[in-house]
Amino acid sequence: MPNAAARRLTLLYQLYLTNQAARNLVRVSMAASDMSGEEYALYSYLYANGSRTLTQASGDLGMPITTLATLLAPSVQAGHVEKRAHPTDRRARLLRLTDAGRARLEAAMPAFTAGYRVLLEELEAQGVDVEDLYAALAALRSGIWDAVERLTGGRAELGA
């Protein structure tokens, strides 16, 4: 474990450290599967939300459309994600998991779940209320986006 006594610095620095720790946990958890943590997150998003346009997914995930398209391209090529015509908007394409993509995600779920359960056990041992943590993270995320909006005069672009 990294030095817990390292200087605290700012809230954003703590968020950076937390992100690094979370990425490491996911990497270790997913080592027994054939999916990366990023793939697992993207497939899980489509699994939970159903068909979404690239624009919708980009907004939901907080990343530029071009970044998301690049991340999804190998999954589309592999036949795990498909692009379908939107029923009411001829300009848009809907993304959805294929049966093969769903099967790949479901095969990786036990590895992710095992790591996630260990995290929940650790938090419980520390007396952390997970629902309070969800609420605090939602407030933090909202505050960050509000700050971006203020700093850009409402012209914020994802990832720009």
C-alpha positions in Angstrom: 0.0 0.0 0.0 1.3 3.5 -0.8 2.4 5.7 2.0 -0.8 6.7 3.8 1.0 9.5 5.6 1.8 11.3 2.3 0.9 15.0 2.2 -2.8 15.5 1.7 -2.6 18.4 -0.8 -5.9 19.2 -2.5 -9.2 17.3 -2.9 -8.5 16.9 -6.6 -5.1 15.3 -5.7 -6.9 12.9 -3.4 -9.3 12.1 -6.2 -6.3 11.4 -8.4 -4.8 9.0 -5.8 -8.2 7.3 -5.4 -8.5 6.9 -9.1 -5.1 5.2 -9.2 -6.0 2.9 -6.4 -9.4 2.0 -8.0 -7.7 1.3 -11.4 -5.2 -1.0 -9.6 -8.0 -2.9 -7.8 -9.9 -3.3 -11.1 -6.7 -4.4 -12.9 -6.0 -7.0 -10.2 -9.6 -8.2 -10.1 -9.9 -8.5 -13.8 -6.6 -10.4 -14.2 -8.4 -13.7 -14.2 -10.7 -12.6 -17.1 -10.0 -11.7 -20.7 -11.3 -8.1 -20.3 -9.6 -5.0 -19.2 -11.3 -2.7 -16.6 -12.1 -0.2 -19.3 -13.7 -2.8 -21.5 -15.7 -4.1 -18.5 -16.9 -0.6 -17.7 -18.0 0.1 -21.2 -19.7 -3.3 -21.7 -21.4 -2.9 -18.3 -22.7 0.5 -19.3 -24.3 -0.9 -22.4 -25.6 -3.9 -20.5 -27.2 -1.8 -17.9 -28.5 1.0 -20.1 -29.4 -0.8 -23.3 -29.1 0.8 -26.7 -27.5 4.3 -26.6 -26.3 6.7 -29.2 -22.6 7.6 -29.2 -23.7 11.1 -28.1 -25.8 9.8 -25.2 -23.0 7.4 -24.1 -20.4 10.1 -24.3 -22.4 12.4 -22.1 -23.3 9.7 -19.6 -19.6 8.6 -19.4 -18.2 12.1 -19.4 -15.8 11.6 -22.2 -15.4 13.0 -25.7 -17.2 11.3 -28.5 -14.0 10.7 -30.4 -12.4 9.0 -27.3 -15.4 6.8 -26.8 -15.5 5.8 -30.5 -11.9 4.9 -30.4 -12.4 2.8 -27.2 -15.4 1.0 -28.7 -13.9 0.4 -32.2 -12.1 -2.9 -31.3 -15.3 -4.2 -29.6 -17.3 -3.3 -32.7 -14.8 -5.1 -34.9 -14.9 -8.1 -32.7 -18.6 -8.3 -33.0 -19.2 -7.6 -29.3 -20.9 -4.2 -29.9 -23.0 -3.4 -32.9 -24.2 -0.1 -34.4 -27.8 -0.1 -35.6 -29.8 2.6 -37.3 -31.7 4.8 -34.9 -35.5 4.3 -35.4 -36.3 8.0 -35.5 -33.1 9.8 -36.2 -31.5 8.8 -39.5 -28.2 10.6 -38.6 -27.7 8.7 -35.4 -26.6 5.1 -34.8 -27.5 3.1 -31.7 -24.8 1.1 -29.9 -25.7 -2.1 -28.2 -24.1 -5.3 -26.9 -24.4 -8.3 -29.1 -25.0 -11.8 -27.7 -21.3 -12.4 -28.0 -20.5 -9.2 -26.1 -23.1 -10.0 -23.4 -21.5 -13.5 -23.0 -18.0 -12.0 -22.7 -19.2 -9.6 -20.1 -21.1 -12.3 -18.1 -18.0 -14.5 -18.2 -16.0 -11.6 -16.6 -18.5 -10.7 -14.0 -17.3 -13.3 -11.4 -13.8 -11.8 -11.5 -15.1 -8.2 -11.1 -17.6 -9.2 -8.4 -14.9 -11.0 -6.3 -12.8 -7.8 -6.3 -15.8 -5.6 -5.6 -16.9 -7.7 -2.6 -13.4 -7.5 -1.1 -13.6 -3.7 -1.4 -17.0 -3.6 0.3 -15.7 -5.8 3.1 -12.8 -3.4 3.6 -15.1 -0.4 3.7 -17.4 -2.1 6.1 -14.5 -3.0 8.4 -13.6 0.7 8.4 -17.2 1.7 9.3 -17.9 3.3 6.0 -21.6 3.6 4.9 -21.5 2.8 1.2 -24.8 4.7 0.6 -23.2 7.8 2.2 -20.2 7.3 -0.1 -22.4 7.1 -3.2 -24.1 10.3 -2.2 -20.7 12.0 -1.5 -19.3 10.9 -4.9 -22.4 12.1 -6.7 -22.1 15.5 -5.0 -18.4 15.6 -5.8 -19.0 14.8 -9.5 -21.7 17.4 -9.7 -19.5 20.0 -8.0 -16.7 19.2 -10.5 -19.0 19.6 -13.5 -20.5 22.8 -12.1 -16.9 24.2 -11.6 -16.1 23.3 -15.2 -19.2 25.1 -16.4 -18.3 28.2 -14.4 -14.7 28.2 -15.6 -15.8 27.8 -19.2 -18.8 30.2 -19.1 -21.1 27.3 -19.8 -19.1 26.2 -22.9 -17.5 23.1 -21.4 -16.8 20.3 -23.8 -16.2 16.8 -22.5 -12.5 16.1 -22.3 -11.5 19.3 -24.0 
